[in-house]
Amino acid sequence: MIGGFSQTAAQNFPDYPERSDELLESSSAKNVELQPSEGIINPDEYKVGPGDNIFISISGVEETNLNLFVNPEGFLYIPQIGAVDLRNKTLSQSKKSIESKILKNYKNVELFITLTNFRKINVSLVGNVVKPSTYIVSSNSRLLDLIKSSKGLERKADIRNIKIISKDGSVGNFDYLKFLRTGDYSQNPFLNDGDVVIVDIVDKTVLIAGYVKYPATYEFVEGETVSDLLNLAGSVLFRAKTDSIEIAEFNSDGKSQKSKYYSLHEIQNSSIKLKHGDQVIIRGISDYYDDQWITIEGKIKHPGFYTIKKNKTTLYQIINEAGGFLEDASLADATIFRNSSDSSKDAEYERIKLIPRVDMTDDEYDYLKAKSRQQKGKVVVDFQSLFLKSDFDEDVILKKGDIINIPEKRNYISLIGQVVNPGNLVYNSEFKVQDYINLAGGFSWRAVEGDVRVIKANTGEWVDADDVEQLEPGDTIWILEDPPGAKFWDVFTTSLTILGQVATVVAATVAVIVATR
């Protein structure tokens, strides 16, 4: 293991975003007439061939306009002038040849020469593609147009080493990803009549990982440098550690690895060649541009975002900076929630949640209740002791992302369950549990009068009413419901069954008595 990356990482298949379903195995695609992506062509790049339509205007004493076609042998015949050889010439070269031929016969004229229509050409797409085939396309079509008009490429297609073999036997290698990623048109060439486009299968790869825009496994390209790969991956992110970029390479045995370290400047100003299996690893600076802020919301004079000093700013300091509490703020209910708290799962809690209540032990049920009441991320702070009694033992150092919530005072007691009028009643420090029940109209007819609970506002703890010495604002009084008795119809049918059984016994007894007389 080197730098946290396994030795087999470079053997992973290419996984960059451009290898999408739209490009690979797009089996839903249909062969439609290809619409070339090229509008205005580059005369220095486009090659003229048989079938191309060339317009020539000769302006002098008289104007002569000619609309001519390149013949199947690659010549353009100009009436009264002769044939011009345009074989294997670009449009720019063809224009110069035509101009030179005309000016031998005409003096003091202005010439306008342009391509007015494209010919059709045959090109083949073969190799690791969904459906190898020959396509008839416009002569201004590029590699992109051919791939998009096809049925797609196979999942293992190597799009960084596409080979194009021309009729004359010349071979060109093209990095299609480089065009898609950087817009380099040299990697998206015009197609020529008779070209065979070969898409190979991925065999060799390199990896670039860490703080770059597009970390991924890429196809290996012979002769590519680390700088080239870095540019293809979008270069480094601003938090990258650029003084020690690691390049892990395999030894000649192909089993063990060694690492070398370079600065970004060294990589950009030297030609460090990549080899199959190399791993380029760019680590980050953890505290670089590490913004520190918290949020205060609720009954505070100036709620909002506040910047803090890492490992220094305390709760007491930030509340003072925010102007202090409003009059109706409830310090008893104030909380701090920490997003960076432990996110690990409680395996025991997850296990118990799946057990039906009837199958739980008493300890398991108690644990389930306690855990479900736990507020994840809550930082235990007694705001009242800190801000009313100046008990600085309750002060805490804030962390990035903390949310301080100061709710409004809850100057009421809630009654739920089996009382005549459940709801909220204004808090009175002198009232006991029974006083609030009486104010709510007393117990309803299905109340369990001897089993009243109080749910404490701060902790969510359930307490028997008899154990509560003092109610506090926000507390909830819960009057449990007496389980209903058996339904009338169940009782009625059961009674009929029993009476029927009794009648049968009586009838049998009478029959026996009569028989014995």
C-alpha positions, 0 to 999 in steps of 0.5 A: 500500500502506497499513500493509501492507494492499493497496488492494484488501483492502476489495474482498475478499469477507466472510470472518468465521467465521459465514459457514460452510457451515451458514449458506451453501449448506446444500444437504443441509438438508431442509425440515422442520417449523420449530421456533421458537427462541423459548420465552417470548415478549416481550408488548411485541414479539409481534403478535397476529393471526388464529388466535391462541388467547387464554384469559380468566379472570374471577374474582369472585363466580363464575368465568368461563373463556373460550377464544377465537380472534382472527377473520380480520379481527383482532377477538376476540369476547367473549360478552356483552361484544362485539368487541375490535379487536386489529389491529396490536397487540402482546400487551401492547396487546391485553391492555390493550384486552381488560381495558378492554372487560371492566371496562366490564361487570364490577366488582370482578373479577380478570382473567387474560389469556394467549396459549395457542396460536400461529397459523400465518403465511405468510412468504417468503424471497427474493433471494440464497438457495438456494431462494426460497420461502414458508414456513408457520411459527408466529407466534412464529418469528423471522428466525433460525428462517426462515433455519435452516429454509430450504435456506440462503443463497448464498455472496454473500448479504449477511446484514448488510443483510437487508430485511423488507417487511410487508403494510402496506408498512413496511420494516425493515433488520436486521443478522443478523450482529450478532444472531449475534455479540452476541445483539442480539434487535432484529436477530432480529425476530418474523416477521408474516403476509405478511412478505417477507424479502429477502436482497441480494447483497454489493456494498459492504464494509469491512475491519477488520484487526490486533489485534481479536478478529475481523479480517475483511472485513465487509459495509458497513452504511449509517450504521455508525460505526467504533465500531460496527464495532469492537464487532462485531469483538469490540473490540481485543485487550490488545496493541493499540496504541490511541493511533494506529488507522489509518482508510484511506479512498478519495478521491473518485476511488475510486483513491487512498487517504488515512489518518487516525489516531485514538485508541481514546478518540476513536473510542468517543466520536465518530461517525466514519462508515464509507464503502464501502472503508474499512480500519480497521487496529489494530496491536500493541505487539510487546514488550507482555506478551512473556513470556521463558522457557526450559526446562531438562530432563535431568540438572540439579538443578532442571529446568523452566521459567525466566524470563529477561531479554531479551538479558541472561540467559546459559547460565552464569547459568541453569545456576547458578540451576537448581542445577547438573548432577547427577553423571551428567550428560553435558556432552559431549552437552548441547545447546541448541535454539532454536525461533526459529532460521531457518525458511527452506528450503534450496532446494538441499537440497530439490532434491538430495533428489529426485535418485536416488543414481545420478544425484548427483554426489559433491559433491551426495551429500556435501552431502546427507549433511552437511545430513541430519546437521545438527540444526536449531535447535541452538546450538553450545556447548561445555559442557565448556569453559564449565563445566569450564574456565571458558571464557566465550567459550562462554557464550551469551545465551539467547532465549525458547523455548530448550530446554537438554537435559542427557542422562545420561552414555553410558558405553558404546561401541555396535557395529553391523553385521557383528560376532558380538555387536552391542550396547553395551560398557562404555567403557574409555579404553584400548581401541582400535576393534579391542579392542571388536570382539574383545570383541564376538566378532570380525568376522562372516563377511560383514564388510568388515574393512578398512572400519570406521567410527566415528560420533562421538557429538557430531557424528554425523560418520563417521570411518575407524577408522584415523583415530580416535586416541581413542574417546569415550563414546557413539561408535558402531563400524560394521562394514560388510557385504560385498555378497552374491554372486550367488544360487545359482539365478542361477548355476545357470541361467546355467551351464545356458544356457552349457552349452546354447549349447556343446552346440549349437555342438558338435553343429553342428561334428560335423554339419559334419564328418560332412557333409564326409566 
